[in-house]
Amino acid sequence: MELMSEYKHLWKMRPWKFINIDAQWPGSTHDSHVFRTSEVCTFLEENHRAVEDGYLIGDSGYACSRFLITPYLHPANLSEEAFNTAHRRTRNAVERVFGWWKRRFHVLHSEIKMKPAKVCKIIGACAILHNIAISLKEEMDDEDEEDVNAAVHLAYRGPEDGRAMRNFITRTYF
């Protein structure tokens, strides 16, 4: 837990940029399906080899894998609980980025009633403009920050692959 509290301030201060946006899927498509069919997933499946390559974190809707770490469904000890807490806080920081993005571009708050191809372009343009605003250090009003804790749920249903790495991280750092 010390490691998490040591870097906690960075999550609040650092403006995060988008590095990959795929807006071609309907809103009803599950996030894990979008990820499994993405170029990012394909790249990681082919190239992720070691701890030094880093990890993605996902909620329990994703399968735990050698490059995507999910929370414990039923933490069995304090270390696993601490891992889940750090995992949740990190995910919350990522969710905050989407909150900032939606506040910056109000068109993203609800259904965009246009042809799908145009909606994809609007979402992509909003991501690019968000990154430009971050690069230019544009101020962002945080008064309306959404409660991202409400979105967290633990219901892991992934395969065994990846659990060994999650256990290693838990034993080593928590």
The 8 nearest C-alpha neighbors of each residue, nearest first, counted from 0:
[[1, 3, 2, 4, 173, 81, 85, 172],
 [2, 0, 4, 3, 5, 6, 173, 172],
 [3, 1, 5, 0, 4, 6, 172, 7],
 [2, 4, 0, 1, 5, 6, 7, 85],
 [5, 3, 7, 1, 6, 2, 0, 8],
 [4, 6, 2, 3, 7, 1, 8, 0],
 [7, 5, 4, 3, 9, 8, 2, 10],
 [6, 8, 4, 9, 10, 5, 3, 11],
 [9, 7, 11, 10, 6, 12, 5, 4],
 [10, 8, 12, 11, 7, 6, 13, 5],
 [11, 9, 8, 12, 7, 13, 92, 6],
 [10, 12, 8, 9, 13, 7, 92, 14],
 [13, 11, 9, 10, 8, 14, 7, 15],
 [12, 14, 9, 10, 11, 15, 8, 16],
 [15, 13, 133, 12, 16, 96, 11, 10],
 [14, 16, 13, 96, 17, 133, 130, 93],
 [17, 15, 130, 18, 14, 133, 129, 96],
 [16, 18, 19, 126, 130, 15, 20, 127],
 [17, 19, 16, 20, 130, 126, 15, 127],
 [20, 18, 17, 21, 39, 126, 16, 123],
 [21, 19, 22, 123, 18, 17, 126, 122],
 [22, 20, 23, 19, 24, 123, 37, 119],
 [21, 23, 119, 24, 20, 122, 123, 118],
 [22, 24, 21, 119, 25, 115, 116, 118],
 [25, 23, 22, 28, 26, 33, 21, 27],
 [26, 24, 27, 28, 23, 22, 115, 29],
 [27, 25, 28, 24, 29, 22, 30, 110],
 [26, 28, 25, 29, 24, 30, 33, 32],
 [29, 27, 26, 25, 24, 30, 32, 33],
 [28, 30, 32, 31, 27, 33, 26, 60],
 [31, 29, 33, 32, 34, 28, 60, 61],
 [30, 32, 34, 61, 33, 29, 35, 60],
 [33, 31, 35, 34, 29, 30, 36, 28],
 [32, 34, 30, 36, 31, 35, 37, 29],
 [33, 35, 31, 37, 32, 36, 40, 30],
 [36, 34, 32, 37, 33, 40, 31, 41],
 [35, 37, 34, 33, 32, 38, 40, 41],
 [38, 36, 34, 39, 40, 35, 33, 41],
 [37, 39, 41, 40, 42, 36, 34, 43],
 [38, 40, 42, 37, 41, 43, 34, 19],
 [41, 39, 43, 37, 42, 38, 35, 44],
 [40, 42, 38, 44, 39, 43, 45, 37],
 [41, 43, 39, 45, 40, 44, 46, 38],
 [42, 44, 47, 46, 40, 45, 41, 39],
 [45, 43, 41, 42, 46, 40, 47, 66],
 [44, 46, 42, 43, 41, 47, 48, 40],
 [45, 47, 43, 44, 42, 48, 41, 52],
 [48, 46, 43, 52, 44, 49, 45, 66],
 [47, 49, 46, 52, 50, 65, 51, 45],
 [50, 48, 51, 52, 47, 53, 65, 66],
 [49, 51, 52, 53, 48, 54, 47, 66],
 [50, 52, 49, 53, 48, 54, 47, 66],
 [53, 51, 50, 49, 47, 48, 54, 66],
 [54, 52, 51, 50, 55, 66, 49, 47],
 [55, 53, 66, 67, 56, 68, 52, 50],
 [54, 56, 67, 66, 68, 57, 53, 69],
 [57, 55, 68, 67, 69, 54, 58, 90],
 [58, 56, 69, 61, 68, 67, 59, 55],
 [57, 59, 60, 69, 61, 70, 56, 153],
 [58, 60, 155, 154, 61, 153, 69, 70],
 [59, 61, 58, 155, 31, 62, 156, 154],
 [62, 60, 59, 31, 57, 58, 63, 157],
 [157, 61, 63, 158, 64, 156, 60, 69],
 [62, 64, 161, 68, 69, 157, 67, 160],
 [65, 161, 63, 67, 160, 66, 62, 68],
 [64, 66, 161, 67, 160, 164, 63, 68],
 [67, 65, 54, 64, 55, 68, 47, 43],
 [68, 66, 55, 64, 56, 63, 54, 65],
 [67, 69, 56, 63, 57, 55, 165, 64],
 [68, 70, 57, 63, 58, 59, 56, 67],
 [71, 69, 83, 72, 59, 86, 58, 153],
 [70, 72, 74, 73, 83, 69, 79, 155],
 [71, 73, 155, 153, 154, 74, 70, 59],
 [72, 74, 71, 75, 153, 79, 80, 70],
 [75, 73, 79, 71, 80, 76, 72, 77],
 [74, 76, 73, 79, 77, 80, 78, 71],
 [77, 75, 79, 78, 74, 80, 81, 73],
 [76, 78, 80, 79, 81, 75, 74, 173],
 [79, 77, 173, 81, 80, 76, 82, 169],
 [78, 80, 82, 74, 81, 77, 76, 83],
 [79, 81, 77, 83, 82, 78, 74, 84],
 [82, 80, 84, 78, 79, 83, 77, 85],
 [81, 83, 79, 85, 80, 84, 169, 86],
 [84, 82, 86, 80, 70, 81, 85, 87],
 [85, 83, 81, 87, 86, 82, 88, 80],
 [86, 84, 88, 82, 87, 83, 89, 81],
 [85, 87, 83, 89, 84, 88, 82, 90],
 [86, 88, 90, 84, 89, 85, 83, 91],
 [89, 87, 91, 85, 90, 86, 84, 92],
 [88, 90, 92, 86, 91, 87, 85, 93],
 [89, 91, 87, 93, 92, 88, 86, 94],
 [92, 90, 94, 88, 93, 89, 147, 87],
 [93, 91, 95, 89, 90, 94, 10, 88],
 [92, 94, 90, 91, 95, 96, 89, 97],
 [93, 95, 91, 97, 96, 92, 90, 147],
 [96, 94, 98, 92, 97, 93, 91, 99],
 [97, 95, 99, 98, 94, 93, 100, 15],
 [96, 98, 100, 94, 95, 99, 101, 93],
 [97, 99, 95, 101, 96, 100, 102, 145],
 [100, 98, 96, 102, 97, 101, 103, 95],
 [99, 101, 97, 103, 98, 102, 96, 104],
 [100, 102, 104, 98, 107, 103, 99, 105],
 [103, 101, 99, 100, 104, 105, 98, 108],
 [102, 104, 100, 101, 99, 105, 139, 129],
 [105, 103, 101, 106, 102, 107, 100, 125],
 [104, 106, 107, 108, 101, 102, 103, 109],
 [105, 107, 104, 108, 109, 111, 101, 110],
 [108, 106, 105, 101, 109, 104, 110, 111],
 [109, 107, 105, 106, 101, 110, 104, 102],
 [110, 108, 107, 111, 106, 105, 112, 101],
 [109, 111, 112, 108, 107, 106, 113, 26],
 [112, 110, 113, 109, 118, 106, 107, 114],
 [113, 111, 110, 114, 118, 115, 109, 117],
 [114, 112, 111, 118, 115, 117, 116, 110],
 [113, 115, 117, 116, 118, 112, 111, 119],
 [116, 114, 118, 117, 119, 113, 23, 25],
 [117, 115, 119, 118, 114, 120, 23, 113],
 [116, 118, 120, 119, 115, 114, 121, 113],
 [117, 119, 115, 121, 120, 116, 122, 113],
 [120, 118, 22, 116, 122, 117, 121, 23],
 [119, 121, 123, 117, 118, 122, 124, 116],
 [122, 120, 118, 124, 123, 119, 125, 117],
 [121, 123, 125, 119, 124, 120, 118, 126],
 [124, 122, 120, 126, 125, 121, 119, 127],
 [123, 125, 121, 127, 126, 122, 120, 128],
 [124, 126, 128, 122, 123, 127, 129, 121],
 [127, 125, 129, 123, 124, 128, 130, 122],
 [128, 126, 124, 130, 129, 125, 131, 123],
 [127, 129, 131, 125, 130, 126, 124, 132],
 [128, 130, 126, 132, 127, 131, 125, 133],
 [131, 129, 133, 127, 16, 128, 132, 134],
 [130, 132, 128, 134, 133, 129, 135, 127],
 [133, 131, 129, 135, 137, 130, 134, 136],
 [132, 134, 136, 130, 131, 135, 137, 129],
 [135, 133, 131, 136, 132, 130, 137, 129],
 [134, 136, 132, 133, 137, 131, 130, 138],
 [137, 135, 133, 134, 132, 138, 131, 14],
 [136, 138, 132, 135, 133, 139, 134, 131],
 [139, 137, 136, 140, 132, 133, 135, 141],
 [140, 138, 141, 137, 99, 103, 102, 136],
 [139, 141, 142, 138, 143, 99, 102, 144],
 [142, 140, 144, 143, 139, 99, 102, 145],
 [143, 141, 144, 140, 145, 139, 102, 99],
 [144, 142, 141, 145, 140, 102, 98, 99],
 [145, 143, 141, 142, 146, 98, 95, 99],
 [144, 146, 147, 143, 98, 95, 148, 99],
 [147, 145, 148, 149, 144, 150, 95, 91],
 [146, 148, 149, 150, 91, 145, 94, 95],
 [149, 147, 150, 146, 151, 91, 87, 88],
 [148, 150, 147, 151, 146, 152, 145, 91],
 [151, 149, 148, 147, 152, 146, 91, 94],
 [152, 150, 148, 149, 153, 87, 147, 58],
 [153, 151, 154, 150, 59, 58, 149, 148],
 [152, 154, 59, 72, 155, 70, 151, 58],
 [153, 155, 59, 72, 156, 152, 60, 58],
 [154, 156, 59, 72, 157, 153, 60, 71],
 [157, 155, 154, 62, 59, 158, 60, 61],
 [62, 158, 156, 63, 155, 61, 159, 59],
 [157, 159, 160, 62, 63, 156, 64, 161],
 [158, 160, 162, 161, 157, 63, 64, 163],
 [161, 159, 64, 158, 162, 63, 65, 163],
 [64, 162, 160, 65, 63, 164, 163, 159],
 [161, 163, 165, 164, 159, 160, 166, 63],
 [162, 164, 166, 161, 165, 167, 160, 159],
 [165, 163, 167, 166, 161, 162, 168, 65],
 [164, 166, 162, 168, 167, 163, 169, 68],
 [167, 165, 169, 163, 164, 168, 162, 170],
 [166, 168, 164, 170, 169, 165, 171, 163],
 [169, 167, 165, 171, 166, 170, 172, 164],
 [168, 170, 166, 173, 167, 171, 172, 82],
 [171, 169, 167, 168, 173, 172, 166, 78],
 [170, 172, 168, 169, 167, 173, 166, 78],
 [173, 171, 169, 168, 170, 2, 0, 82],
 [172, 78, 169, 170, 171, 81, 82, 0]]
